[in-house]
């Protein structure tokens, strides 16, 4: 199932937002995700690989897109996510810190 394209108004607002984030040096990269029907799931168990083609009916959550931002704090990342959702409307955003090196592993 493919979603309908965003309205011209949403595209214009998103373009302005992305341009601002790029100009500020916050936006590093973005990408959209195609439906799970076009994907595959690869597992390794007991030394054997299993490849299952989509769609994945059992999936309760699917990633629709992603953005890599460079901000100094979790709080600023939350604010960027809020601004994004205010443009696109109903939905959910999750933030995660990108690991920077060996010191980021627990116990390191």
Residue pairs with C-beta under 8 A, 6 or more apart in sequence:
1 35
1 37
2 35
3 64
6 14
6 88
10 87
10 88
10 89
13 87
14 87
14 88
17 83
17 84
17 87
18 27
18 30
21 27
21 69
21 80
25 70
26 69
26 70
26 71
26 80
27 67
27 68
27 69
28 68
28 69
28 70
29 67
29 68
30 65
30 66
30 67
30 68
31 65
31 66
32 64
32 65
33 62
33 63
33 64
33 65
33 66
35 54
35 55
35 62
36 54
36 55
36 56
36 59
36 62
37 54
37 55
38 54
39 53
39 54
39 56
40 51
40 52
40 53
40 54
41 51
41 52
41 54
41 56
42 49
42 50
42 51
43 49
43 50
43 52
44 50
56 62
64 91
67 84
68 98
69 77
69 80
71 77
71 80
74 95
74 97
77 95
78 95
81 93
81 95
84 93
85 91
85 92
85 93
99 105
102 108
